Amino acid sequence: MEIKGITLPSRGLVYNVPLSGISVKTFRGRDEKLLSEMSTQNFEKKFAAVMRGLITGIDPDQLTLGDRGYLMCWQAINSYTPRFPIHFHCGACETSLSVVADLSKLPIVELPDGFKEPYMLEMVDGTKLGVKLLRVADEISAADVEANAGPNWLYRFALSIVDERTLPDRLTWMEDMPAKDLARIRAFHEKFVHGPRMETEYKCTKCEYRGQVKVPMSLALFFPTDEALG
């Protein structure tokens, strides 16, 4: 199956191509072969490689992380099934529970009207700093760095800054950045999180507590069990 003009949570506000020109195909056997080679260590590169063969009209590496998350769910729904079983414990009484989430009914958070990049933040000293949403290519870069050198708290934030500095210079500059300025950059990313809201409701069969349980954004989306396939 191929969908042309797919709707994305970014609404195309950060791309220089119209959504009407973007097409996405569902997985085939060759794609599942690549998916079977995925792990938590190589996920970013492997999934990007799969999507490069399925998306036309835009470079998949330039998708926002919110759009990438949406397409992960879209592929799970359309290539396999919208049903996703979750086994967990009640948040009130710890009873073991199971629920089947419907991926097609997850709320979708979109970027707001008027959003544009670079988004300008006011720093402590009154200067303006341009920032952008992280892209798939940024996550691949960050994953490579962390695989070789371990976690780097500043690296992703540095990738999101839009200025004339080189990346090494940004990282050095950020080492002396006031914590309040770093908090503003972090708040920008939290404010404009978009994509599927990976939660579903449940009611405890024992204490009748009503709550939300996380739907994991994991490889399990692409390898449904008999329970999921019904």
N, C-alpha and C positions, 0 to 999 in steps of 0.2 A: 504494500500500500504506500502511496505517496500523497502527501498533503501539500498543496501550494498555498502560499499566503498564510502561513501559520501565525496564530496569535501568540505573542510572547509577553511575559510580565513587564519587560522594560518598555513595551509599546513601541520599540524602535527609536526611542528618544535619544539614544546614545550612539546610533549607527548612522552611517552616511548612505545607507541603502534602505529602500522601503520594505516593510514586512511583506507586501504583496509579491515581492520578487524572491522570497525565501521559500525553498521547498525542502521537505524532510521525508525520508523514506524509513519504513520500519525495518527491523533487523531481519537478516537472512542467515543461513547456515554459516557463511564465512565470517559474519559479524559475531555470532555466538562463539565461534572458534577463538577469536581474539578476546572476547569477554572471559572465556574460561581460563585465560592466561593472566587475568588481572589479580592483583593483591593490593593490600593497603599501601604497599611501598611503591607500586608502579601504576596505581589507579589513574592519576592525572594524565600521564602520557598515553596509556592504553585506551582510555575512554575517548580522549581527544582523537586518537588515531581511528577509532571506530567511527566517530561522528564526521570525520573528514570525508569518509566515503558515503555518507548518507545525507549531508546537507549541501545544498547549492544556493548560491545567491548571497552568501556571506562566509567569511573565513571563520570556521568554528572556534578557532583559537581566540578570536576577538569577542566571543559571546561573554556577557556578564555572567557572574556565578549564579545569579538568580535565574537567568534564562537557561543556563546549563542544568540547574536543578529541575526546572520545569520540563526540559526535554528528557531528562532521566525518567521522570514520572510518565511523560507522554509515551516514551518507548515501552515502559513496563506495561502500560494500559493497552497500547495498540499492537505491540508485538506479542504480548502474552495474555494478561488478564488484569482487570482493575482490582481484583481481590488480593489483599495482603494480610495474612494471618499474623497476629502479634500475641505472644505469650508473655505475661508480666504479672506483677503483684499489685493488689489494690493499694492505693496511696493512703488509705485510712486504716485498714485492718490487716494488710499483708496477705490476704487470701490470694491463691494462685488463680489467675483469670486468663481467658482467651477472648480475643475479639478479632473480627475480620474487617479491616479497614477497606473502604472503597476509595481507591486512589483518584477516581474520576470526580469525587465529591469534595476533595480537599480544597479549602479556600485558597484563592490565588491573590497574593498581594502585588499590586502594580506600582510602578513609579508614578509619582503625582504629575498632574499637568504642569507644564512649564519647566520641568527638570531639564537642565542642560549641563554639559561639561565644557571647560572645567567649572566646578562648583567652588565659589569663592568663600573662604573662611577668613574671619578677622582674627589676627594673632594678638598676643598680649601687648606687643609693642605698637599696635595699630596698623601694621602692614597687612596686606592681603596675600593669601596663599591659595593657589588653585589645586584642587584635588579631583580625582576621578574614581569611578567604581572599578574594582578589580575585575580583570578578565581571566579567562581560562589560561591564557599564556602566562599571566602573572602567577597563577597557582602552580603551573608547571615549573616555572623558575624558582619559586619559593620551595617547592618540594625537592628540587635538585639540591638547593643550598642546604636544606635541613638534613637531607640524606648524607651529605658529605661533612657538614660542620655542626649539626645539631640545631635545636630550635633557635630562632633569631626573632625576638619580639618586634624589632623595628623594621624588619625587612619588608613585610607586606605593606606597612604604612608608607615606607619609602617608595615602593613601586606605585603607590596611588597618588603621589605628588606630581603635579604638572608644572615644571619649571625648566630652566636651562642647565641645571646642575647635572653632572653625571651621577649615576647611582651610587658609586663609592663616596662621592662628595656629599650626597644627600644623607647617607648613613652617618658620616662623620659629623655633619651639621646637626643631625637629630640627636646625637649623643649629648649635646649641650642644650638641646631645646627645652624650654620650660615645660614642666609636666602638664601644666594647664593647656598649652598648645597641643601637646600630644593627645590629651583627652579630647580636644575639639576634633582632631582628625579621627580618632576612634569613634566619637559620637556621630560623625558624618556617616561612617560605614554602618553603624547600628540604625541610624534614622532611615537609611534608604535600602535596608534589606528588602528584597522582593523575591517573588517566586512562590511555590506552593508552601502553605503553612503545614508543616509535617506533624500534625496532631489529629487525633480522632477521639471522640467521646466514648465513655463507657459508664456502665452502671454495675456496681459490685453485686454479685448474686448473693452475698452473705449479709453485708451491712447496708446495702443499697446506696452507698456513697456514689455520687456522680462526679466524674473527673475527666481529665484529659491524659492520654498516653501518647508518647512520641511514636511516630512512624519513622523507623530508621531509614536514612538515606544511605543505603548500603548495596553491596553486590547482590544481596538476596532479592532485590527488585527484579533482577534479570534471570534468576534461576528459581521460578516458582515451583512449589511442591504440589503434590496431588491435592493437598488440602486447599491450596490457593486456586488450582485449576477447576476444582469442584468435580 
